[in-house]
Each structure stands twice: as C-alpha cells, then as structure tokens.
C-alpha cells in the first residue's frame, strides 16, 4: 500500500481525469456545462479540488514582432474535498457562467481561427496534479451575428479573427485581451 501511494505521488497509478463538455457551441454570458469524470488509481487519494480554467491563445505585439501564448481568463472550482477510492469512478456535473466578453470561435459552424479551451485540474493530496484540456466552441450572440450579417450584406468579406493582449480604453473591459475581427471592403469601394 505504501509503495502504491509513493508511485501515485510521482504520477504513476494515480487518478485520471477527463472532462466532457455538453455538445454544441455555448454563448458569451451563457452557461458552460458538462461533466468531470474521475477514475481512481492504484490506491485511494484525497481530492482537494476540481478546478476548471478557461484559456485562450492570445497574440501580443512586441518590438520584435508578435508573440503567441496561452492566457487563463476565468477559473471555477466545481468540486473537491473527498476521498477517491482505488479504481473508483466518479462523475461530477457542472454548470458555470461564461464572461460576457468570451470571444466567438465560430460563425454558422465555421471556425474563425480563435482558439479557446477548458483546462481541468485535479488537485490530489500527496500526488502530482492531473489535468485535461478540451476545446471550447463559442457561437455569437444574436446581436453579434446580426452585425456580422449586415457587413456581409454590404459586401464586406471575412479576413481573419484573433485575440490581442491588452485593453481598449473606456470600455470597462474585464478580460486581459480583446477579440479582433478583420473584414475586407466590398470590391466596389476598393481603389487601385
């Protein structure tokens, strides 16, 4: 038993975690729901916390050019404070609110190039923490969709979308980045 716990503290034979998000895109300001599935390892372990973290791939402008990195922008504790038996299987359902500023990753099922994820961390007493990362798909709010449709009706085309590290002054922005959607003008207005 002591040997199994020692191996578990090194990450061998410890519990595993897999988060399964409910199907379909979520909306900014809406609920993100799913289940965290945990399976006990080769010994019993105390689970201190189950944490979900929303992460985004963000670009940062620097003198040398653009750099890309992952930025965590929200964190939720959805469970913990229990003992998980050897080989025991447990499912923890969750529903957490997304920030209103959550970036849109798709429009009409087409990816925009923005990458978001849900990182799950299982804090295990006396062992290395276990984790899981799942892609997060966010659709536009009706008002966002209407604005993009209006640009399309005027002949504008979609070029790209990304997330830029920084703040836009005077907006009350909470997240450490903002979404940039680049469009091209209609052919009739181009010069050259």
C-alpha positions as CSV (number, residue, x, y, z in Angstrom):
1,X,0.0,0.0,0.0
2,X,2.8,2.4,0.9
3,X,4.6,1.6,-2.4
4,X,1.4,2.3,-4.4
5,X,1.0,5.7,-2.7
6,X,4.6,6.5,-3.4
7,X,4.1,5.7,-7.1
8,X,0.9,7.8,-7.1
9,X,2.8,10.8,-5.6
10,X,5.1,10.6,-8.7
11,X,2.1,10.5,-11.0
12,X,2.2,6.7,-11.6
13,X,-1.0,4.8,-10.9
14,X,-2.8,8.0,-9.6
15,X,-6.3,9.1,-10.5
16,X,-7.2,10.2,-14.0
17,X,-9.5,13.0,-15.1
18,X,-11.5,13.6,-18.3
19,X,-13.8,16.5,-18.8
20,X,-16.7,16.1,-21.2
21,X,-18.5,19.3,-22.3
22,X,-22.1,19.3,-23.3
23,X,-22.4,19.2,-27.1
24,X,-22.8,22.3,-29.2
25,X,-21.5,25.8,-29.0
26,X,-22.0,28.0,-25.9
27,X,-22.7,31.7,-26.0
28,X,-20.9,34.6,-24.3
29,X,-22.6,35.2,-20.9
30,X,-24.2,31.8,-21.1
31,X,-23.7,28.6,-19.1
32,X,-20.9,26.2,-19.9
33,X,-21.9,22.7,-18.7
34,X,-20.6,19.2,-18.7
35,X,-19.2,16.5,-16.5
36,X,-15.8,15.9,-15.0
37,X,-15.1,12.1,-15.0
38,X,-12.6,10.9,-12.5
39,X,-11.2,7.4,-12.1
40,X,-9.3,6.3,-9.0
41,X,-5.8,4.9,-9.4
42,X,-4.0,2.1,-7.8
43,X,-4.6,3.5,-4.3
44,X,-7.1,5.8,-2.6
45,X,-6.4,9.5,-2.8
46,X,-7.8,12.7,-1.3
47,X,-9.1,15.0,-4.0
48,X,-8.6,18.5,-2.7
49,X,-10.2,20.4,-5.6
50,X,-11.5,20.1,-9.1
51,X,-10.8,23.3,-11.0
52,X,-11.9,24.4,-14.5
53,X,-9.9,27.2,-16.1
54,X,-10.8,29.0,-19.3
55,X,-7.8,29.6,-21.5
56,X,-7.2,31.4,-24.8
57,X,-4.5,31.6,-27.4
58,X,-3.6,35.3,-27.5
59,X,-1.2,37.4,-29.6
60,X,0.9,40.1,-28.0
61,X,2.5,42.9,-30.0
62,X,6.2,43.4,-29.1
63,X,9.1,45.3,-30.6
64,X,10.4,42.0,-32.1
65,X,7.0,41.2,-33.7
66,X,4.0,39.3,-32.5
67,X,4.2,36.5,-29.8
68,X,1.6,34.0,-29.1
69,X,0.8,32.3,-25.8
70,X,-1.9,30.9,-23.6
71,X,-3.8,33.2,-21.2
72,X,-6.1,32.0,-18.5
73,X,-9.2,34.3,-18.2
74,X,-11.6,32.6,-15.8
75,X,-11.3,29.9,-13.0
76,X,-14.0,27.9,-11.3
77,X,-13.8,25.3,-8.5
78,X,-16.5,22.7,-9.3
79,X,-15.8,20.1,-6.6
80,X,-13.3,18.6,-4.2
81,X,-12.9,17.7,-0.5
82,X,-13.5,14.0,-0.9
83,X,-11.6,10.7,-0.9
84,X,-11.5,8.8,-4.1
85,X,-11.1,5.0,-3.6
86,X,-8.8,2.7,-5.5
87,X,-10.3,2.2,-9.0
88,X,-13.5,4.2,-8.1
89,X,-15.3,6.0,-10.9
90,X,-17.0,9.3,-10.1
91,X,-18.8,11.9,-12.3
92,X,-19.1,15.5,-11.2
93,X,-21.6,17.5,-13.2
94,X,-21.0,21.3,-13.5
95,X,-22.5,24.4,-14.9
96,X,-20.5,27.7,-14.8
97,X,-21.2,31.1,-16.3
98,X,-19.1,32.4,-19.1
99,X,-18.0,36.0,-19.1
100,X,-19.9,38.3,-21.5
101,X,-16.6,39.1,-23.2
102,X,-15.9,35.5,-24.1
103,X,-14.6,35.5,-27.7
104,X,-16.6,34.0,-30.5
105,X,-14.8,31.0,-32.1
106,X,-17.3,30.1,-34.9
107,X,-20.0,31.6,-37.1
108,X,-22.5,29.2,-38.7
109,X,-20.4,26.3,-37.8
110,X,-17.3,27.7,-39.5
111,X,-14.2,28.2,-37.2
112,X,-12.9,31.7,-37.1
113,X,-9.4,30.8,-36.1
114,X,-9.8,31.8,-32.4
115,X,-8.7,29.0,-30.0
116,X,-10.3,28.6,-26.6
117,X,-10.1,25.7,-24.2
118,X,-11.2,24.4,-20.8
119,X,-8.3,23.2,-18.7
120,X,-9.3,20.8,-15.9
121,X,-7.1,20.4,-12.9
122,X,-7.5,17.7,-10.3
123,X,-5.6,18.7,-7.1
124,X,-4.6,15.5,-5.4
125,X,-3.2,15.5,-1.8
126,X,0.3,13.9,-1.8
127,X,0.5,13.4,-5.6
128,X,1.2,15.2,-8.8
129,X,-1.9,17.1,-10.1
130,X,-3.7,15.6,-13.0
131,X,-5.1,17.6,-15.9
132,X,-7.2,17.6,-19.0
133,X,-7.6,20.2,-21.8
134,X,-10.7,20.3,-24.0
135,X,-11.5,22.7,-26.9
136,X,-14.3,25.3,-26.3
137,X,-16.6,26.3,-29.1
138,X,-18.4,29.7,-28.6
139,X,-21.0,30.9,-31.0
140,X,-22.1,34.6,-31.4
141,X,-24.8,36.3,-29.5
142,X,-27.8,37.3,-31.8
143,X,-26.6,40.9,-31.8
144,X,-23.1,39.9,-32.8
145,X,-24.5,37.7,-35.6
146,X,-26.7,40.5,-36.9
147,X,-23.8,42.9,-37.1
148,X,-21.6,40.4,-39.0
149,X,-24.6,39.6,-41.3
150,X,-25.1,43.3,-42.0
151,X,-21.4,43.6,-43.0
152,X,-21.8,40.6,-45.3
153,X,-25.0,42.1,-46.9
154,X,-23.0,45.2,-47.6
155,X,-20.4,43.2,-49.5
156,X,-17.7,43.0,-46.8
157,X,-15.8,39.7,-46.6
158,X,-14.2,38.0,-43.6
159,X,-10.4,38.1,-43.5
160,X,-9.4,36.7,-40.0
161,X,-10.1,36.8,-36.3
162,X,-7.7,36.7,-33.4
163,X,-7.2,37.7,-29.8
164,X,-4.9,40.6,-28.9
165,X,-3.4,41.0,-25.5
166,X,-4.3,44.4,-24.0
167,X,-7.2,46.7,-23.2
168,X,-9.4,49.0,-25.2
169,X,-9.7,52.3,-23.2
170,X,-13.1,53.5,-21.9
171,X,-14.8,50.1,-22.5
172,X,-14.9,48.7,-19.0
173,X,-13.2,45.6,-20.4
174,X,-12.6,42.8,-17.8
175,X,-10.6,40.3,-19.7
176,X,-6.8,40.8,-20.4
177,X,-7.4,40.6,-24.1
178,X,-9.9,41.6,-26.8
179,X,-11.2,40.0,-30.0
180,X,-10.2,41.4,-33.3
181,X,-12.3,40.5,-36.4
182,X,-10.8,41.7,-39.7
183,X,-13.0,42.2,-42.7
184,X,-12.3,43.3,-46.3
185,X,-14.2,46.1,-48.0
186,X,-16.5,45.4,-51.0
187,X,-14.8,45.3,-54.4
188,X,-16.8,48.4,-55.4
189,X,-15.1,50.5,-52.8
190,X,-11.5,49.4,-53.4
191,X,-9.1,51.7,-55.1
192,X,-6.1,50.7,-57.1
